[in-house]
Amino acid sequence: MSGASSKIRAVIVDDEELARQMLREFLSGHHEIEIAAECANGFEAVKAVTELKPDLVFLDIQMPKLDGFEVLELIGADATGVVFTTAHDDYALRAFEVHAVDYLLKPFGPERFAESLQLARSRIAQRQPIPARELLEAHREGAAIDRILIRDRSQVHVIPVEQIDYVEAQDDYVSVRAAGRSYLKEQTLGELEAQLAPKGFVRIHRRYILNVSRLAKIELSEKDNRVAILNDRTELPISRSGYLKLRELL
């Protein structure tokens, strides 16, 4: 909360102008809330949350370009007070209900809004973060992904999985190599492996996931160790288990 005024600074995120207008009207009766920004898409939302550090975000789930779950993935560390708004979406609702996170199902009225706002205030006061990772896992349920989202301060990189050459584990991060550049993402290699495997990616080593379409050949190195030679001549180590996985696909 802002120091002098003790007001709760909020950001409204919804691609529909009428929905943003309705939230403004509902909030007009709650003078402790200050609207810091309004966002019409997910990219604007990530930028606003990163730069403004609001106490509360009203986050629509069904949006083009970046949906609400993708925004949550990118702002997860900054997500303390979040009020989710959504039209009927079975996958979203199941994720929220499994982890006891409140949401507003459109259309909703001022009484239901006030109830959800009170729950959000309580979460903010207790500094209780939204279980972002758990919500994302429940929503995806092991489904393959078509792109990887990486936040670099207020900028968002969207990388289609077919552009990825390989992924390398780096402590609590993964380094995604694509189109001649490397991008750091806060995620475990195991989590990403489950999402990429159906797209032709193989864990060839405890530190590396390879896009099999980038493999040019496999060579033996010293001590009978195997090395993956990529189309761009990059060399990656292959473990015994990784080699067995590759043989199943080649």
C-alpha positions as CSV (number, residue, x, y, z in Angstrom):
1,M,0.0,0.0,0.0
2,S,1.2,3.5,-0.6
3,G,2.7,5.0,2.5
4,A,1.1,8.4,3.1
5,S,-2.4,7.7,1.9
6,S,-2.6,4.0,2.9
7,K,-4.7,3.4,-0.1
8,I,-4.7,0.1,-2.0
9,R,-3.3,0.7,-5.5
10,A,-5.1,-1.4,-8.1
11,V,-4.6,-2.3,-11.8
12,I,-7.6,-3.3,-13.9
13,V,-6.9,-5.8,-16.7
14,D,-9.6,-6.7,-19.2
15,D,-9.7,-6.5,-23.0
16,E,-13.3,-5.3,-23.0
17,E,-13.9,-1.6,-22.4
18,L,-17.4,-2.3,-20.9
19,A,-15.9,-4.7,-18.4
20,R,-13.3,-2.2,-17.3
21,Q,-16.0,0.5,-17.0
22,M,-18.0,-1.8,-14.8
23,L,-15.0,-2.4,-12.5
24,R,-14.4,1.3,-12.3
25,E,-18.0,1.8,-11.2
26,F,-17.9,-0.9,-8.6
27,L,-14.6,0.5,-7.2
28,S,-16.1,4.0,-7.0
29,G,-17.9,2.9,-3.8
30,H,-14.6,1.7,-2.2
31,H,-12.6,4.9,-1.5
32,E,-9.7,3.0,-0.1
33,I,-8.9,1.7,-3.6
34,E,-6.9,3.9,-6.0
35,I,-6.9,2.8,-9.7
36,A,-3.3,3.1,-10.7
37,A,-3.7,1.8,-14.3
38,E,-6.1,0.1,-16.7
39,C,-4.8,-2.4,-19.3
40,A,-6.5,-3.7,-22.4
41,N,-4.3,-6.7,-22.9
42,G,-1.8,-9.0,-21.2
43,F,1.3,-7.2,-22.4
44,E,0.2,-3.9,-20.9
45,A,-0.7,-5.8,-17.7
46,V,2.8,-7.2,-17.3
47,K,4.4,-3.8,-18.0
48,A,2.1,-2.1,-15.5
49,V,2.6,-4.6,-12.7
50,T,6.3,-4.6,-13.2
51,E,6.6,-0.8,-13.2
52,L,3.9,0.2,-10.7
53,K,4.0,-2.7,-8.2
54,P,0.3,-2.5,-7.4
55,D,-1.2,-4.0,-4.3
56,L,-4.2,-5.5,-6.2
57,V,-4.8,-6.7,-9.8
58,F,-8.2,-7.4,-11.3
59,L,-7.2,-9.9,-13.9
60,D,-9.4,-11.2,-16.7
61,I,-8.6,-14.7,-17.8
62,Q,-9.9,-14.9,-21.3
63,M,-7.9,-12.3,-23.4
64,P,-6.2,-12.5,-26.8
65,K,-2.4,-12.4,-27.2
66,L,-1.7,-13.2,-23.6
67,D,-4.5,-14.8,-21.5
68,G,-4.8,-14.3,-17.7
69,F,-2.9,-17.5,-16.9
70,E,0.0,-16.4,-19.0
71,V,0.0,-13.0,-17.3
72,L,0.0,-14.8,-13.9
73,E,2.9,-16.9,-15.0
74,L,4.9,-13.7,-15.8
75,I,3.9,-11.7,-12.7
76,G,3.7,-14.7,-10.3
77,A,6.4,-13.4,-7.9
78,D,4.5,-10.0,-7.7
79,A,1.1,-11.5,-7.3
80,T,-0.2,-11.0,-3.8
81,G,-3.7,-9.4,-4.3
82,V,-5.3,-10.8,-7.4
83,V,-9.0,-10.9,-8.2
84,F,-9.6,-13.2,-11.2
85,T,-12.5,-12.4,-13.5
86,T,-13.7,-14.9,-16.1
87,A,-16.6,-16.0,-18.2
88,H,-17.5,-19.7,-17.8
89,D,-14.2,-21.6,-18.2
90,D,-14.2,-25.1,-16.7
91,Y,-10.4,-25.4,-16.7
92,A,-9.9,-22.0,-15.0
93,L,-12.6,-22.6,-12.4
94,R,-11.2,-26.1,-11.5
95,A,-7.8,-24.6,-11.0
96,F,-9.1,-21.9,-8.7
97,E,-11.3,-24.3,-6.7
98,V,-8.6,-26.9,-6.2
99,H,-6.4,-24.2,-4.6
100,A,-9.1,-22.3,-2.8
101,V,-8.5,-19.1,-4.7
102,D,-11.5,-16.8,-5.2
103,Y,-12.7,-15.6,-8.6
104,L,-15.5,-13.6,-10.1
105,L,-17.6,-15.4,-12.7
106,K,-19.0,-13.0,-15.2
107,P,-21.5,-11.4,-15.1
108,F,-21.3,-10.5,-11.4
109,G,-22.9,-7.8,-9.3
110,P,-21.7,-5.3,-6.7
111,E,-22.4,-7.6,-3.7
112,R,-20.3,-10.5,-5.1
113,F,-17.6,-8.0,-6.1
114,A,-17.5,-6.6,-2.6
115,E,-17.2,-10.1,-1.1
116,S,-14.3,-11.0,-3.4
117,L,-12.6,-7.6,-2.7
118,Q,-12.8,-8.3,1.0
119,L,-11.0,-11.6,0.5
120,A,-8.3,-9.9,-1.5
121,R,-7.8,-7.3,1.2
122,S,-7.3,-10.1,3.7
123,R,-4.7,-11.7,1.5
124,I,-2.9,-8.4,1.0
125,A,-2.9,-7.6,4.8
126,Q,-1.5,-11.0,5.6
127,R,1.1,-10.7,2.7
128,Q,-0.2,-14.1,1.5
129,P,0.9,-14.6,-2.1
130,I,-1.4,-16.2,-4.7
131,P,-0.1,-19.8,-5.3
132,A,0.8,-19.0,-8.9
133,R,2.8,-22.1,-9.8
134,E,0.1,-24.4,-8.3
135,L,-2.6,-22.7,-10.2
136,L,-0.7,-22.9,-13.5
137,E,0.0,-26.6,-13.0
138,A,-3.7,-27.3,-12.2
139,H,-4.7,-25.3,-15.3
140,R,-2.3,-27.0,-17.7
141,E,-2.6,-30.5,-16.3
142,G,0.5,-31.7,-18.2
143,A,-0.7,-30.2,-21.5
144,A,1.9,-29.4,-24.2
145,I,2.8,-25.8,-24.8
146,D,3.1,-24.0,-28.1
147,R,5.2,-21.1,-26.8
148,I,7.4,-20.1,-23.9
149,L,6.9,-16.7,-22.2
150,I,9.9,-15.0,-20.7
151,R,9.7,-11.8,-18.7
152,D,12.7,-9.4,-18.9
153,R,11.8,-6.6,-16.6
154,S,8.8,-5.0,-18.2
155,Q,9.4,-6.7,-21.6
156,V,7.9,-10.0,-22.6
157,H,9.5,-12.4,-25.0
158,V,7.2,-14.9,-26.7
159,I,9.2,-17.8,-28.2
160,P,7.3,-20.4,-30.3
161,V,8.6,-23.9,-29.3
162,E,9.6,-24.7,-32.9
163,Q,12.2,-21.9,-32.7
164,I,13.9,-23.5,-29.7
165,D,17.2,-25.3,-30.3
166,Y,17.8,-26.5,-26.7
167,V,17.2,-25.7,-23.1
168,E,19.9,-25.8,-20.4
169,A,19.5,-25.9,-16.6
170,Q,21.2,-23.1,-14.7
171,D,20.5,-23.3,-11.0
172,D,16.9,-22.1,-10.4
173,Y,16.6,-21.0,-14.0
174,V,16.6,-22.5,-17.4
175,S,18.4,-20.9,-20.4
176,V,16.3,-21.2,-23.6
177,R,18.4,-21.1,-26.7
178,A,16.5,-19.9,-29.8
179,A,17.3,-18.0,-33.0
180,G,20.9,-17.3,-31.9
181,R,19.9,-15.9,-28.5
182,S,19.6,-17.2,-25.0
183,Y,16.8,-16.3,-22.6
184,L,16.7,-16.9,-18.8
185,K,13.4,-18.2,-17.3
186,E,12.7,-19.0,-13.7
187,Q,11.5,-22.6,-14.0
188,T,12.9,-26.0,-13.4
189,L,14.1,-28.2,-16.2
190,G,11.8,-31.0,-15.1
191,E,8.7,-28.8,-15.4
192,L,9.6,-27.6,-18.8
193,E,10.5,-31.1,-19.9
194,A,6.9,-32.3,-19.2
195,Q,5.5,-29.4,-21.3
196,L,7.9,-29.8,-24.2
197,A,8.1,-33.6,-24.6
198,P,5.0,-34.0,-26.8
199,K,6.5,-31.4,-29.2
200,G,9.6,-33.5,-30.1
201,F,12.0,-32.5,-27.3
202,V,14.1,-35.0,-25.4
203,R,16.0,-34.8,-22.1
204,I,19.4,-35.9,-23.4
205,H,21.3,-35.1,-20.2
206,R,20.5,-34.0,-16.7
207,R,21.2,-30.4,-17.8
208,Y,19.9,-30.4,-21.4
209,I,16.6,-30.7,-23.3
210,L,17.1,-31.0,-27.0
211,N,14.8,-30.1,-29.9
212,V,15.3,-33.3,-31.9
213,S,14.7,-31.5,-35.2
214,R,18.0,-29.6,-34.5
215,L,20.1,-32.8,-34.2
216,A,22.5,-33.3,-37.1
217,K,24.4,-36.3,-35.8
218,I,25.7,-38.1,-32.7
219,E,29.4,-38.6,-32.2
220,L,31.6,-40.5,-29.8
221,S,34.0,-38.5,-27.7
222,E,36.7,-39.6,-25.2
223,K,35.8,-42.4,-22.8
224,D,33.0,-43.6,-25.1
225,N,30.8,-40.6,-24.2
226,R,28.3,-39.5,-26.8
227,V,27.9,-35.9,-28.0
228,A,24.9,-34.4,-29.9
229,I,26.1,-32.2,-32.8
230,L,23.4,-29.7,-33.8
231,N,22.8,-28.2,-37.2
232,D,24.7,-25.0,-36.1
233,R,27.6,-27.2,-34.9
234,T,26.8,-26.7,-31.2
235,E,27.9,-29.7,-29.1
236,L,25.8,-31.0,-26.2
237,P,26.6,-34.0,-24.0
238,I,24.4,-37.1,-24.1
239,S,23.9,-39.3,-21.0
240,R,23.3,-43.0,-21.3
241,S,19.6,-42.6,-20.5
242,G,19.4,-39.7,-22.9
243,Y,20.9,-41.8,-25.7
244,L,18.2,-44.5,-25.1
245,K,15.5,-41.9,-25.4
246,L,17.0,-40.5,-28.6
247,R,17.2,-44.0,-30.1
248,E,13.5,-44.5,-29.5
249,L,12.8,-41.5,-31.7
250,L,15.5,-41.8,-34.4
